[in-house]
Amino acid sequence: MRSIRRVAVVVAAVLAGLGSTQAQTRQETATPPVAKVAQPPAAAPAIPSASATLTKADVDLWLDGYMPYALRVGDIPGAVVTVVKDGQILTTRGFGYADRDKKTSVDPYKTLFRPGSISKLFTWTAVMQQVEAGKIDLDADINQYLDFKIPAYKGKPVTTRQLMTHTAGFEEVVKELIFYGKPEPELGAYLKNHVPKRIFEAGVTPAYSNYGTALAGYLVERVSGEKFNDYIDRHVTGPLNMRNTTLRQPLPANLAGTDAIGYSKPGKPAKGFEIVGPAPAGSASSTGADMGRFMIAHLQGGELDGQRILSAETAHTMHYSPLDKVNPKSLIGPLDRMELGFFQTSINGRYVIGHLGDTEGFHSSLHLYMNENVGLYLSVNSGGRQGAAGTLRTAIFRDFSDRYLPYAGAPDGKVDAKTSAEHAKAMAGAWSVSRRADSTFLSLFYMMGQAKVAVGPKGELIVPSILGANGRPKEWTEIAPYVWREVGGHDRLAAQVEGGKPVRWSWDFGSPFMVFDRIPAGQNGAWLLPALFASIGVLALTFFYWPVVALVRRRYKTKADISGKALTASRAARGGAGLLLALIVGWGVGVTAMTSSAAAMAGGMDGVMLLLQGLGWVLLPLALATAGWNAWLTWTDGRRWARKLWSVVLVLATLLLFYVALTFHLLAMSVHY
């Protein structure tokens, strides 16, 4: 069981791909007011505090004490941190090593880090340029801009606004997400070969999508008449004088050799330069100083050093997107929401927007405090020990905010203990995350990773999968009906309630781009997983009983108590059980091998996956037929009740495995995942 769960964890990490790969919580939220065209929220009133003054001298001193210890404890080779304020780079600092083996120091002006999904902000900026130019309508069917078709779902097309808010309804696609040693696929070809199934109604359910962002990059390419990378060079990074930034893979000659080495695992050799298949979703390489220039441009409404990448009005729309254009079902109470490409990361009652980014070797975060005209960027070149990179980027954002921009909001409310316990009880059960695959064999691993919500001994809400920086589950106290606050922390968790019952929830870390919904009974891991493991146990006992009994009979020179058809059926049923066990082992080995190799995830094991699916179509019906034949003869020839009951148990176990294989697409005969 432990090995199967380990595979599920590994797959979940791979499936996360670019973007928010680590389940580290984020920030509290201040939502812009509802308006036809949303206005920037007024600055929260300052309150007396003992906060430090945000100056270069103070932040450098703070970082010098903060970063070296964090990198050493987390087993992270190097990092870059950039802080901007009032239109200037306040500080940009390199820490540790760009190359662990050569002991090459990080230079924040020259060393390129891979910001992962923060690259999306370049893509979304390009999209908004084309919206400003009148070539893209945010609310039009994107098919009018494409040379292939994205199928409608329930009669509704996808719009650019839905791509930018991750509400197009696409399921997760991981094939060719990140790989090494072969060329980046041509953007149009990649998109046409990886069209994902739409599993949600457009505009209703946030479900983070790398494919959706890559599709938006292709829209820019199509309407502008320029290749995507050329477009970014000429219209985004070029005007901002970001000379050490590129989305090209591998690096162009003028930047070759300036990149930091990314380490997927502490102490292990680097795999090489990562190639991101859906390039507009995460292919960027940039220095800390260049990312500072990008932050300043957005904080200043699209302008830097007299050069504009967006008009002030367009930048405003991007940063404070109109709420009347958003389906209310995609929002959960007071939690963070998606703007146009940015997601809210608000904290301490202050309006903050930003993005996270992850590749296998790099982990990054970018936050813009819009009213304070401050930006914070961090990138590290390893995931570190036990996900230390995710903990670090959450901690530095919160600690920076608490030190320099402390709480400036209203105090939390309270809910009486009895009501709070009732609300927690109503939340209890298994929930399915919206960022998932439904139509491929990977859906099995999402089932294994379904979120559990429980009630604590004092009636409090417990979500075991949401951990704090200390590695323990967070404690939640209800501050308003169906809104909880992390005890001693910044995060909130909230639920949507329909008919007096919670039907959907999220928390500040995930709410902009993923939510949790109730699970249909037939796909609920709360009963399916125990039943699945029990069924595997039945197969194992049935098969291994055979050689044990044979040895005992040989030792005591006895004969089987059945013969003829009954003996043949019994042996056939046991043989079928053995074949199913072999198939299960094959799936375990195949998926483990696939998730441990980027080349395999890029299609290197397609033949093995098809073979396993084909064998499933042969072995599952065969095993079910032999188990059924054995049960029929066992019940009709007068054998003991124990054998009769076991024969039925074997049929039920085989039926359950067949059900799981069908429901979770282990028999799909497809390598589209």
C-alpha positions in Angstrom: 0.0 0.0 0.0 2.8 2.4 0.9 4.4 1.9 -2.5 1.1 2.6 -4.3 0.6 5.7 -2.3 4.2 6.8 -3.0 3.4 6.5 -6.8 0.3 8.6 -6.2 2.3 11.3 -4.5 5.0 11.3 -7.3 2.3 11.5 -10.0 0.6 14.3 -8.2 3.9 16.3 -8.1 4.5 15.7 -11.8 0.9 16.5 -12.7 1.3 19.8 -11.0 3.9 20.7 -13.5 4.4 24.4 -14.1 2.8 26.8 -11.6 1.8 26.0 -8.1 3.3 22.6 -7.6 3.8 22.7 -3.9 0.9 22.7 -1.4 2.2 25.7 0.5 -0.4 28.1 1.6 -0.3 31.7 0.6 -1.9 34.9 1.7 -5.0 36.6 2.8 -7.2 38.6 0.4 -8.4 42.1 -0.2 -10.8 42.0 -3.1 -11.2 45.1 -5.4 -14.7 46.6 -5.2 -17.4 45.3 -7.6 -17.8 47.8 -10.5 -18.5 47.8 -14.2 -14.8 48.6 -14.5 -13.2 47.7 -11.3 -11.4 50.6 -9.5 -8.2 50.0 -7.5 -9.0 49.5 -3.8 -8.2 52.4 -1.6 -5.1 52.0 0.5 -5.9 50.4 3.8 -5.5 52.8 6.7 -2.2 52.5 8.4 -2.2 51.4 12.0 0.5 52.0 14.6 3.2 49.3 14.4 6.8 48.5 15.1 7.5 47.7 11.5 10.8 48.3 9.9 11.3 51.0 7.2 11.6 49.6 3.7 15.1 50.9 2.7 17.9 49.3 0.9 20.1 49.2 4.0 17.4 47.6 6.1 16.3 45.0 3.5 19.8 44.0 2.7 20.6 43.5 6.3 17.4 41.5 6.7 18.1 39.3 3.7 21.7 38.7 4.8 20.4 37.2 7.9 17.5 35.4 6.3 18.6 33.8 3.1 21.9 32.0 3.8 20.4 30.1 6.7 17.3 29.3 4.7 19.3 27.9 1.8 21.6 25.9 4.0 18.8 24.3 6.1 16.7 23.7 3.0 19.6 22.2 1.0 19.1 24.7 -1.8 22.3 25.7 -3.8 21.3 29.3 -4.8 18.8 32.0 -5.0 18.1 35.5 -6.3 15.9 38.1 -4.6 14.8 41.4 -6.0 12.8 44.2 -4.3 11.5 47.2 -6.1 9.9 50.4 -4.7 8.6 53.6 -6.2 9.8 52.9 -9.7 13.4 51.8 -8.7 15.1 48.5 -8.0 15.6 48.9 -4.3 17.9 45.9 -4.1 18.7 42.8 -6.2 20.8 40.1 -4.5 22.3 36.8 -5.3 22.8 34.1 -2.7 24.7 30.8 -2.8 25.7 29.1 -6.0 24.4 29.2 -9.6 26.5 26.0 -10.1 26.9 23.9 -7.0 29.8 21.8 -8.3 31.9 24.7 -9.7 31.0 27.0 -6.8 29.9 29.7 -9.2 28.2 32.5 -7.3 24.8 33.9 -8.3 25.1 37.3 -10.0 21.7 39.0 -9.9 22.5 41.0 -13.0 23.9 38.2 -15.1 22.8 34.8 -13.8 19.6 33.5 -15.5 17.1 31.6 -13.4 14.0 29.9 -14.8 10.9 31.5 -13.3 8.6 28.8 -14.5 5.0 29.8 -14.7 5.8 33.4 -13.9 6.6 33.3 -17.7 2.9 33.4 -18.1 2.9 37.0 -17.2 4.9 37.8 -20.3 2.3 35.9 -22.3 -0.6 37.6 -20.7 1.0 41.0 -21.2 1.3 40.2 -24.9 -2.3 39.1 -25.0 -3.4 42.4 -23.5 -1.3 44.3 -26.1 -3.4 42.6 -28.8 -6.6 43.3 -26.9 -5.5 47.0 -26.8 -4.8 46.9 -30.5 -8.3 45.6 -31.2 -7.1 42.3 -32.6 -8.3 40.1 -29.8 -11.7 40.4 -28.1 -11.6 39.1 -24.6 -15.1 37.7 -24.7 -15.1 36.2 -28.3 -14.8 32.6 -29.2 -11.1 31.9 -29.6 -11.7 29.6 -32.6 -12.0 32.6 -34.8 -8.3 33.3 -34.2 -7.1 29.7 -34.6 -6.3 27.3 -37.5 -7.7 24.4 -35.6 -10.8 24.0 -33.4 -11.3 23.8 -29.7 -14.5 21.8 -29.3 -17.5 23.4 -27.5 -18.6 22.0 -24.2 -22.3 22.0 -23.5 -22.6 24.3 -26.5 -20.3 26.9 -25.1 -16.9 28.0 -26.6 -13.8 29.2 -24.9 -13.0 32.9 -24.6 -9.7 34.6 -24.1 -10.9 36.0 -20.7 -11.5 32.4 -19.6 -8.0 31.4 -20.7 -6.6 34.3 -18.6 -8.7 33.3 -15.6 -8.1 29.5 -15.9 -11.8 28.9 -16.3 -11.8 27.4 -19.8 -12.7 24.0 -18.3 -9.6 22.1 -19.6 -8.5 19.0 -17.8 -4.8 18.7 -16.9 -2.3 17.7 -19.6 1.2 16.6 -18.6 2.6 14.8 -21.6 5.7 16.8 -23.0 5.3 19.3 -20.2 9.0 19.3 -19.3 11.7 17.2 -20.9 15.4 17.3 -21.7 17.8 16.7 -24.7 15.4 17.2 -27.6 14.1 20.4 -29.4 11.2 22.4 -28.2 8.1 21.4 -30.2 6.7 23.9 -32.7 3.9 25.8 -30.8 1.1 25.2 -33.2 2.0 21.5 -33.6 2.2 21.0 -29.8 -1.3 22.6 -29.3 -2.9 20.5 -32.1 -1.4 17.3 -30.7 -2.4 17.8 -27.1 -6.0 19.2 -27.2 -7.3 18.4 -23.7 -10.8 17.3 -22.9 -13.0 20.0 -21.5 -14.5 18.8 -18.2 -16.1 21.9 -16.8 -18.5 24.5 -18.2 -16.7 27.6 -19.5 -16.3 30.4 -17.0 -17.6 28.4 -14.0 -14.7 26.4 -12.4 -11.1 27.6 -11.9 -8.8 24.8 -13.1 -5.2 25.9 -13.8 -4.1 25.1 -17.3 -0.6 25.3 -18.9 -2.2 24.3 -22.2 -4.6 27.2 -21.9 -1.7 29.7 -21.5 0.2 28.1 -24.4 -3.0 28.5 -26.5 -3.1 32.2 -25.6 0.5 32.6 -26.8 -0.6 31.0 -30.1 -3.4 33.5 -30.4 -0.8 36.3 -30.1 1.2 34.6 -32.8 -1.8 34.2 -35.1 -3.2 37.7 -34.9 0.2 39.5 -34.8 1.8 37.6 -37.7 5.0 37.2 -35.6 6.4 34.0 -34.1 5.7 34.1 -30.4 9.4 34.4 -29.2 10.0 37.1 -31.7 6.9 38.9 -30.5 8.0 38.8 -26.9 11.5 40.1 -27.8 10.2 43.0 -29.8 7.1 44.0 -27.8 7.6 43.0 -24.2 11.2 42.4 -23.0 12.8 44.6 -25.7 11.0 47.9 -24.8 11.7 47.2 -21.1 15.4 46.8 -21.9 15.4 43.3 -20.4 18.6 42.3 -22.2 19.2 39.2 -20.1 15.7 37.7 -20.6 14.5 35.2 -23.2 11.7 32.7 -23.7 13.8 30.8 -26.2 14.8 27.1 -25.6 17.6 26.4 -25.5 19.3 29.7 -24.7 20.4 31.9 -27.6 24.2 32.2 -28.2 24.5 35.6 -26.5 23.1 34.2 -23.3 24.5 30.6 -23.4 26.5 29.7 -20.3 25.0 32.4 -18.1 22.2 30.2 -16.7 22.1 28.8 -13.2 21.9 25.0 -13.0 18.6 23.7 -11.8 18.7 20.6 -9.5 15.5 18.6 -9.3 16.7 16.7 -6.2 19.2 17.8 -3.5 22.5 16.1 -3.8 21.7 14.6 -7.2 23.3 15.6 -10.6 21.5 18.2 -12.7 19.5 16.8 -15.6 20.4 19.7 -18.0 18.5 22.6 -19.5 14.8 22.0 -19.1 12.6 22.3 -22.2 9.0 23.3 -21.6 6.7 21.9 -24.2 3.9 24.5 -23.8 6.5 27.2 -24.0 4.4 30.3 -23.4 3.4 28.8 -20.1 6.8 28.6 -18.6 9.9 28.8 -20.9 11.5 32.1 -19.6 15.0 32.5 -18.4 15.8 35.8 -16.7 18.0 37.6 -14.1 16.8 39.1 -10.9 17.5 42.6 -12.2 15.5 42.1 -15.3 12.5 40.7 -13.3 12.8 43.9 -11.3 12.3 46.0 -14.4 9.3 43.9 -15.4 7.7 44.4 -11.9 8.3 48.1 -12.1 6.6 48.3 -15.5 3.4 46.7 -14.2 3.4 48.7 -10.9 3.6 51.8 -13.1 0.7 50.9 -15.2 2.6 49.5 -18.2 5.4 52.1 -18.4 9.2 52.1 -17.7 11.8 54.7 -18.6 9.4 56.4 -21.0 8.6 53.1 -22.8 5.1 51.7 -22.7 4.2 48.0 -23.0 0.5 48.7 -22.1 -1.6 51.8 -21.9 -2.6 52.8 -18.4 -6.2 51.8 -19.0 -5.3 48.3 -20.3 -2.9 47.7 -17.4 -5.6 48.8 -15.0 -8.1 46.3 -16.6 -5.4 43.6 -16.3 -4.7 44.2 -12.7 -8.3 45.0 -11.5 -10.4 43.0 -13.9 -14.1 43.8 -14.0 -16.1 41.6 -11.6 -19.3 41.8 -13.7 -17.4 39.8 -16.4 -16.8 36.9 -14.0 -19.2 34.1 -13.3 -20.0 34.2 -9.6 -19.7 30.4 -9.4 -16.0 30.7 -10.0 -15.6 32.9 -6.9 -15.7 31.7 -3.3 -16.7 34.3 -0.8 -13.8 36.6 0.2 -11.0 34.5 -1.1 -8.3 35.5 -3.6 -9.5 35.5 -7.3 -7.9 35.6 -10.7 -7.3 38.9 -12.3 -6.4 38.8 -16.0 -3.3 36.6 -15.8 -2.3 37.7 -12.4 -3.8 36.1 -9.3 -4.4 37.9 -6.1 -1.9 37.1 -3.3 -3.2 39.8 -0.9 -1.9 39.9 2.6 -2.3 42.0 5.7 -5.3 43.8 4.3 -3.3 45.1 1.3 -4.1 44.4 -2.3 -1.3 42.3 -3.8 -1.2 40.4 -7.2 1.4 38.0 -8.4 2.2 34.6 -9.7 4.2 31.5 -8.6 6.4 29.4 -10.9 7.9 25.9 -10.8 9.9 23.7 -13.1 11.7 20.6 -12.0 14.8 22.5 -11.0 13.6 26.1 -10.2 10.9 27.5 -7.9 9.9 31.2 -7.9 7.4 33.8 -6.7 6.5 37.3 -7.7 4.3 39.7 -5.8 3.2 43.2 -6.5 1.9 45.4 -3.7 -0.2 47.6 -5.9 -1.1 50.5 -3.5 2.4 50.6 -1.9 4.3 50.5 -5.3 6.4 47.6 -4.0 7.4 44.4 -5.7 9.1 41.2 -4.4 10.7 38.5 -6.6 12.4 35.2 -5.5 13.8 32.3 -7.5 15.8 29.3 -6.2 17.5 26.6 -8.2 16.4 23.5 -6.4 13.2 22.1 -4.7 15.4 21.5 -1.6 14.9 19.0 1.1 11.3 17.9 1.6 9.9 20.8 -0.5 11.9 23.5 1.3 11.7 25.8 -1.7 7.9 26.0 -1.4 8.2 26.7 2.3 10.9 29.4 1.7 9.0 31.3 -1.0 5.8 31.4 1.2 7.8 32.3 4.3 9.8 35.1 2.8 6.7 36.7 1.3 4.9 36.6 4.6 7.9 37.7 6.7 8.7 40.5 4.2 5.1 41.7 4.4 4.9 41.5 8.2 8.2 43.3 8.6 7.7 46.2 6.1 3.9 46.2 5.3 2.2 45.0 8.4 -1.5 44.3 9.0 -3.8 47.2 8.1 -7.2 45.6 8.0 -10.2 45.1 10.2 -10.1 42.4 13.0 -11.6 39.0 12.3 -15.1 38.2 13.5 -16.2 35.1 15.5 -18.6 32.3 15.2 -20.0 30.6 18.3 -18.6 27.1 19.1 -21.8 25.2 18.5 -22.4 26.7 15.0 -18.7 26.4 14.1 -18.8 22.6 15.0 -21.9 22.1 12.9 -20.3 23.9 9.9 -17.1 21.8 10.2 -19.2 18.7 10.4 -21.0 19.7 7.2 -17.6 20.1 5.5 -16.4 16.6 6.4 -15.8 14.1 3.7 -13.8 13.6 0.5 -13.4 16.3 -2.1 -11.9 16.4 -5.6 -9.7 19.1 -6.9 -10.6 20.9 -10.1 -7.1 20.8 -11.5 -7.1 17.2 -12.5 -7.3 14.7 -15.4 -10.7 13.0 -15.8 -10.4 11.1 -19.1 -6.9 9.5 -18.9 -5.4 6.8 -16.7 -3.9 9.6 -14.5 -7.4 10.0 -13.1 -6.7 7.0 -10.9 -4.0 8.9 -9.1 -6.1 11.9 -8.6 -8.6 9.6 -6.9 -5.9 8.4 -4.6 -5.1 12.0 -3.7 -8.6 13.2 -3.0 -8.7 15.9 -0.3 -10.1 14.8 3.1 -11.9 17.2 5.5 -12.5 16.2 9.0 -13.7 17.6 12.4 -11.2 17.9 15.2 -11.8 17.0 18.9 -12.9 20.5 19.7 -15.2 20.8 16.7 -12.6 22.6 14.6 -12.0 22.1 10.9 -9.1 19.9 9.9 -7.7 19.4 6.4 -4.8 17.0 6.7 -3.3 17.9 3.3 -2.9 21.6 4.0 0.3 21.8 6.0 2.1 24.7 7.6 5.8 25.5 7.3 6.3 23.3 10.3 5.0 20.3 8.4 1.9 19.9 10.5 -1.7 20.3 9.4 -2.9 23.9 9.9 -5.6 24.7 12.5 -8.6 26.6 11.4 -11.0 28.8 13.4 -14.3 30.0 11.9 -14.4 33.8 11.6 -17.6 34.2 9.6 -20.2 31.6 8.4 -18.2 29.1 6.4 -15.1 31.2 6.4 -12.1 30.0 8.5 -8.8 31.6 9.4 -5.5 29.8 9.9 -4.8 30.0 13.7 -1.9 32.4 14.1 -1.5 32.8 10.3 -2.7 34.6 7.2 -4.6 32.0 5.2 -8.4 31.8 5.0 -10.5 28.8 3.9 -14.1 29.3 2.7 -16.9 27.3 1.2 -19.8 28.0 -1.2 -23.1 27.0 0.3 -26.2 25.9 -1.7 -29.4 24.8 0.0 -27.7 25.1 3.4 -24.9 22.7 2.4 -21.3 23.4 1.4 -20.8 22.3 -2.2 -17.4 23.8 -3.0 -14.4 25.2 -1.1 -10.9 26.4 -1.5 -8.3 28.4 0.5 -6.3 31.5 -0.2 -3.4 29.5 -1.8 -5.5 27.8 -4.4 -8.7 29.8 -4.8 -7.6 31.8 -7.8 -7.0 28.7 -9.9 -8.4 25.6 -8.3 -11.4 24.6 -6.1 -12.6 21.4 -4.4 -16.0 19.9 -5.2 -18.0 17.0 -3.8 -17.2 13.7 -5.3 -19.7 11.4 -7.0 -20.2 8.3 -4.8 -18.9 6.0 -7.6 -15.5 7.8 -7.6 -15.1 8.4 -3.9 -11.7 7.2 -2.7 -13.0 6.9 0.9 -14.5 3.5 0.0 -12.8 2.8 -3.3 -9.3 2.7 -2.0 -10.0 0.3 0.9 -12.1 -1.8 -1.5 -9.3 -1.8 -4.1 -6.6 -2.8 -1.6 -8.9 -5.5 -0.2 -9.5 -6.8 -3.8 -5.8 -7.0 -4.4 -5.5 -8.9 -1.1 -8.2 -11.4 -2.3 -6.3 -12.0 -5.5 -3.1 -12.5 -3.7 -4.6 -15.0 -1.2 -6.4 -16.8 -4.0 -3.2 -17.2 -6.1 -0.7 -17.9 -3.4 -3.0 -20.4 -1.8 -2.5 -22.6 -4.8 1.3 -23.4 -4.4 1.0 -23.6 -0.6 -1.7 -26.3 -0.8 0.2 -28.1 -3.5 3.3 -28.3 -1.3 1.2 -29.5 1.7 -0.4 -32.2 -0.4 2.9 -33.3 -1.7 4.3 -33.4 1.8 1.5 -35.5 3.1 0.8 -37.4 -0.1 -2.9 -36.4 -0.4 -5.0 -35.6 -3.4 -7.2 -32.7 -4.2 -10.8 -33.1 -2.9 -12.2 -32.0 -6.3 -11.6 -33.2 -9.8 -12.7 -32.8 -13.4 -14.4 -29.5 -14.3 -14.4 -28.3 -10.7 -10.6 -28.7 -10.4 -10.0 -27.1 -13.9 -12.3 -24.1 -13.0 -10.5 -23.7 -9.6 -7.1 -23.7 -11.3 -8.3 -21.3 -14.0 -9.7 -18.9 -11.4 -6.4 -19.0 -9.5 -4.5 -18.5 -12.7 -6.7 -15.5 -13.6 -6.0 -14.0 -10.2 -2.2 -14.4 -10.8 -2.4 -12.8 -14.2 -4.3 -9.8 -12.7 -1.7 -9.5 -10.0 1.0 -9.4 -12.7 -1.0 -6.7 -14.5 -1.3 -4.6 -11.4 2.5 -5.0 -10.8 3.1 -4.0 -14.4 1.0 -0.8 -14.0 2.8 0.0 -10.8 6.3 -0.5 -12.3 5.3 1.3 -15.6 3.8 4.4 -13.9 6.7 4.6 -11.4 9.2 4.4 -14.3 7.2 7.0 -16.3 7.0 9.5 -13.4 10.7 9.2 -12.6 11.8 10.1 -16.1 11.1 13.3 -18.0 11.8 11.4 -21.3 9.1 8.8 -20.3 6.6 11.6 -19.5 7.4 13.1 -22.9 6.2 9.9 -24.6 9.1 7.6 -24.1 6.9 4.9 -22.6 3.9 5.2 -24.9 4.4 1.6 -26.1 4.4 0.2 -22.6 1.3 2.2 -21.7 -0.6 0.9 -24.7 0.6 -2.7 -24.0 -0.7 -2.5 -20.4 -4.0 -1.1 -21.6 -4.3 -3.9 -24.2 -3.4 -6.5 -21.7 -6.1 -5.1 -19.4 -8.8 -5.7 -22.1 -7.6 -9.3 -22.3 -6.9 -10.3 -18.7 -9.7 -8.6 -16.9 -12.5 -10.3 -18.9 -10.6 -13.6 -18.8 -10.2 -13.4 -15.0 -13.8 -12.4 -14.5 -15.0 -15.3 -16.7 -12.8 -17.9 -14.9 -13.9 -16.6 -11.5 -17.5 -16.7 -12.5 -17.2 -20.3 -13.9 -15.5 -21.4 -10.6 -18.2 -19.7 -8.5 -21.0 -21.4 -10.5 -19.5 -24.9 -10.1 -18.7 -24.2 -6.4 -22.3 -23.3 -5.7 -23.8 -26.2 -7.7 -21.7 -29.2 -6.7 -22.3 -29.2 -2.9 -19.0 -27.8 -1.6 -18.6 -26.3 1.8 -19.9 -22.8 2.6 -16.4 -21.4 3.1 -15.5 -22.2 -0.5 -18.8 -20.9 -1.7 -18.3 -17.6 0.0 -14.7 -17.3 -1.1 -15.7 -17.9 -4.7 -18.2 -15.0 -4.5 -15.6 -12.8 -2.9 -13.2 -13.6 -5.8 -15.9 -12.6 -8.3 -16.6 -9.4 -6.5 -12.9 -8.5 -6.2 -12.4 -9.1 -9.9 -15.5 -7.0 -10.7 -14.2 -4.1 -8.6 -10.9 -4.2 -10.4 -12.8 -4.2 -13.8 -14.9 -1.2 -12.5 -11.8 0.7 -11.4 -10.1 0.1 -14.7 -13.1 1.3 -16.7 -13.9 4.2 -14.5 -10.4 5.6 -14.3 -9.5 4.8 -17.9 -6.9 2.1 -17.5 -8.5 0.5 -20.6 -8.7 3.7 -22.7 -6.2 2.5 -25.4 -4.8 6.1 -25.5 -1.5 7.7 -24.7 -3.0 11.2 -24.6 -2.4 12.3 -21.0 
